Amino acid sequence: MVIKMNNTLKTLGLGLVILSSSFAALAEEPTLCQAKEYQMALRYQQQSAEIKAIQLQTYRFARQRLAEILQADQGKTDHKRLAVVMDLDETILDNTPLLVRDMQNCQDYTTWDTWADWEINGHPELIPGAKGFIEYADQQGVSLYYVSDRYDENKASTIKTLEELGLPQVSESTVLLYKLSKQQRRDSIAKNHRIIMLMGDSLPDVSAEFKNKQDTQYNRDLVEKNAVHFGQDWIIFPNASYGAWKKAELSAWQSK
């Protein structure tokens, strides 16, 4: 009886050791990288031929629209008093290399803690079509303003990046970075100019009405309300990488 009990205890002990080892092995396995959920969006934003086609198409349309505005205003206003206000990131500058690097390192972009280093040391390329449009606006004598929520303390680096990319009208007074709200910066431009076009990859780039609204349906309704602006004086670029919609609920077909 004693021998049987000892054998049973040994068996139970061995089982506990095996079970403990299994839990330990599971604990040592790398946790699921949540940042990987951005991979498909980044693949589309960086590598798809469709995104390039849409970007070129959008800039081509913006150029045609700008030409229409200038034609209608011919002889009425000094073009220097007319302004085109443009966002930078994902409108003029392609930041996907940073986002992909962070995703591969399981770094969630929403912490934004790698952007300052990218602004200083990164080498973004231009969004397709951006330079042609910007050069056209410059050639027409229209004032250009680059309004972005990049860090104001890195302004010298951002200016250097834009200059290296060969963009015109880049200066301390035309590159307006995060300090005041975008609406306040737009208002400061409007004091001496008539803003004829607002361009960006997110809706707050064109109106403060959309600022910090995480309710996707609210924003969609607001787009409908402001439909007259889109394609007229508001030009929106595609950006699947990030946005206020990132936590939006998805709707599924309920049929089994």
For each residue, the residues with C-beta under 8 A, 3 or more apart:
1: 4 5
2: 5 6
3: 6 7
4: 1 7 8
5: 1 2 8 9
6: 2 3 9 10
7: 3 4 10 11
8: 4 5 11 12
9: 5 6 12 13
10: 6 7 13 14
11: 7 8 14 15
12: 8 9 15 16
13: 9 10 16 17
14: 10 11 17 18
15: 11 12 18 19
16: 12 13 19 20
17: 13 14 20 21
18: 14 15 21 22
19: 15 16 22 23
20: 16 17 23 24
21: 17 18 24 25
22: 18 19 25 26
23: 19 20 26 27
24: 20 21 27 28
25: 21 22 28 29
26: 22 23 29
27: 23 24
28: 24 25
29: 25 26
30: 33
31:
32: 36
33: 30 36 106
34: 37 106 108
35: 38 102 103 105 106 107 108 109
36: 32 33 39 103 106
37: 34
38: 35 41 42 99 103 109 241
39: 36 42 43 103
40: 43 44
41: 38 44 45 240 241
42: 38 39 45 46 96 99 100 103 240 241
43: 39 40 46 47 48
44: 40 41 47 48 50 51 240
45: 41 42 48 51 90 96 238 239 240 241
46: 42 43 51 94 96 97 100
47: 43 44
48: 43 44 45 51 52
49: 52 53
50: 44 53 54
51: 44 45 46 48 54 55 238 240
52: 48 49 55 56 128
53: 49 50 56 57
54: 50 51 57 58 238
55: 51 52 58 59 127 128 129 130 237 238
56: 52 53 59 60 128 129
57: 53 54 60 61
58: 54 55 61 62 129 235 236 237 238
59: 55 56 62 63 127 128 129 130 132 133
60: 56 57 63 64 129
61: 57 58 64 65 231 235
62: 58 59 65 66 133 197 199 235
63: 59 60 66 67 132 133 136
64: 60 61 67 68
65: 61 62 68 69 197 231 232 235
66: 62 63 69 70 84 133 136 137 140 142 196 197
67: 63 64 70 71
68: 64 65 71 72
69: 65 66 72 73 82 196 197
70: 66 67 73 74 79 82 140 142
71: 67 68 74
72: 68 69
73: 69 70 76 77 82 196
74: 70 71
75:
76: 73
77: 73 81 82 194
78: 81 82 141
79: 70 82 140 141 142 143
80: 141 142 143
81: 77 78 143 192 193 194
82: 69 70 73 77 78 79 142 143 193 194 196
83: 142 143 144 145 189 190 193 194 195 196
84: 66 137 142 143 144 145 195 196 197 199
85: 145 147 186 189 195 197 198 199
86: 91 92 134 144 145 146 147 199 200
87: 90 91 92 146 147 148 199 200 201 202 205
88: 91 92 93 146 148 150 158 162
89: 92 93 95 148 150 201
90: 45 87 93 94 95 127 201 237 239 241
91: 86 87 88 127 130 199 200 201 205 237
92: 86 87 88 89 126 127 130 134 146 167
93: 88 89 90 124 125 126 127 161
94: 46 90 97 124 125 126 127
95: 89 90 98 99 118 122 124 241
96: 42 45 46 99 100 241
97: 46 94 100 101 122 124
98: 95 101 102 114 115 118 122
99: 38 42 95 96 102 103 109 241 242
100: 42 46 96 97 103 104
101: 97 98 104 105 107
102: 35 98 99 105 107 108 109 114
103: 35 36 38 39 42 99 100 106 107 109
104: 100 101
105: 35 101 102
106: 33 34 35 36 103
107: 35 101 102 103 111 114
108: 34 35 102 111
109: 35 38 99 102 103 112 114 241 242
110: 242 246
111: 107 108
112: 109 115
113: 116
114: 98 102 107 109 117 118
115: 98 112 118 119 150 151
116: 113 119 120 151 154
117: 114 120 121 122
118: 95 98 114 115 121 122 124
119: 115 116 122 150 151 154 157 158 161
120: 116 117 154 157
121: 117 118
122: 95 97 98 117 118 119 161
123: 161
124: 93 94 95 97 118 161
125: 93 94 165
126: 92 93 94 130 131 165
127: 55 59 90 91 92 93 94 130 237
128: 52 55 56 59
129: 55 56 58 59 60 132 133
130: 55 59 91 92 126 127 133 134
131: 126 134 135 165 166 167
132: 59 63 129 135 136
133: 59 62 63 66 129 130 136 137
134: 86 92 130 131 137 138 144 167 168
135: 131 132 138 139 168
136: 63 66 132 133 139 140
137: 66 84 133 134 140 142 144
138: 134 135 141 142 144 168 169
139: 135 136
140: 66 70 79 136 137
141: 78 79 80 138
142: 66 70 79 80 82 83 84 137 138 196
143: 79 80 81 82 83 84 169 174 193
144: 83 84 86 134 137 138 168 169 174
145: 83 84 85 86 174 176 189
146: 86 87 88 92 162 170 174 175 176
147: 85 86 87 176 182 185 186 189 205
148: 87 88 89 158 175 176 177 178
149: 177 178 182
150: 88 89 115 119 154 155 158 177 178
151: 115 116 119 154 155 177 178
152: 155 177 178 179
153:
154: 116 119 120 150 151 157 158 177
155: 150 151 152 158 159 172 175 177
156: 159 160
157: 119 120 154 160 161
158: 88 119 148 150 154 155 161 162 175 177
159: 155 156 162 163 170 171 172 175
160: 156 157 163 164
161: 93 119 122 123 124 157 158 164 165
162: 88 146 158 159 165 167 170 175
163: 159 160 166 167 170
164: 160 161
165: 125 126 131 161 162
166: 131 163
167: 92 131 134 162 163 170
168: 134 135 138 144
169: 138 143 144 174
170: 146 159 162 163 167 174 175
171: 159 174 175
172: 155 159 175
173:
174: 143 144 145 146 169 170 171
175: 146 148 155 158 159 162 170 171 172
176: 145 146 147 148 185 188 189
177: 148 149 150 151 152 154 155 158
178: 148 149 150 151 152
179: 152
180: 184 185 188
181: 184 185 208 211
182: 147 149 185 186 204 205 208 211
183: 186 187 207 208 211
184: 180 181 187 188
185: 147 176 180 181 182 188 189
186: 85 147 182 183 189 190 195 198
187: 183 184 190 191
188: 176 180 184 185 191
189: 83 85 145 147 176 185 186 192 193 195
190: 83 186 187 193 194 195
191: 187 188
192: 81 189
193: 81 82 83 143 189 190
194: 77 81 82 83 190
195: 83 84 85 186 189 190 198 233
196: 66 69 73 82 83 84 142 233
197: 62 65 66 69 84 85 233 234 235
198: 85 186 195 205 206 207 233 234 235
199: 62 84 85 86 87 91 205 206 234 235 236 237
200: 86 87 91 203 204 205 206 235 236 237
201: 87 89 90 91 205 236 237 238 239 243
202: 87 205 210 236 239 243 244
203: 200 206 207 210 219 222 223 236 244
204: 182 200 207 208 210 211 212
205: 87 91 147 182 198 199 200 201 202 236
206: 198 199 200 203 210 229 234 236
207: 183 198 203 204 210 226 229 234
208: 181 182 183 204 211
209: 213 222 226
210: 202 203 204 206 207 213 219 222 244
211: 181 182 183 204 208
212: 204 244
213: 209 210 218 219 222 244
214: 244 247
215: 218 219
216: 219 220 244 245 248
217: 220 221
218: 213 215 221 222
219: 203 210 213 215 216 222 223 244 245
220: 216 217 223 224
221: 217 218 224 225
222: 203 209 210 213 218 219 225 226
223: 203 219 220 226 227 230
224: 220 221 227
225: 221 222
226: 207 209 222 223 229 230 234
227: 223 224 230
228: 232
229: 206 207 226 232 233 234
230: 223 226 227 234 235 236
231: 61 65 234 235
232: 65 228 229
233: 195 196 197 198 229
234: 197 198 199 206 207 226 229 230 231
235: 58 61 62 65 197 198 199 200 230 231
236: 58 199 200 201 202 203 205 206 230
237: 55 58 90 91 127 199 200 201
238: 45 51 54 55 58 201
239: 45 90 201 202 242 243
240: 41 42 44 45 51
241: 38 41 42 45 90 95 96 99 109
242: 99 109 110 239 246
243: 201 202 239 246
244: 202 203 210 212 213 214 216 219
245: 216 219 248
246: 110 242 243
247: 214
248: 216 245
249:
250:
251:
252:
253:
254:
255:
256:
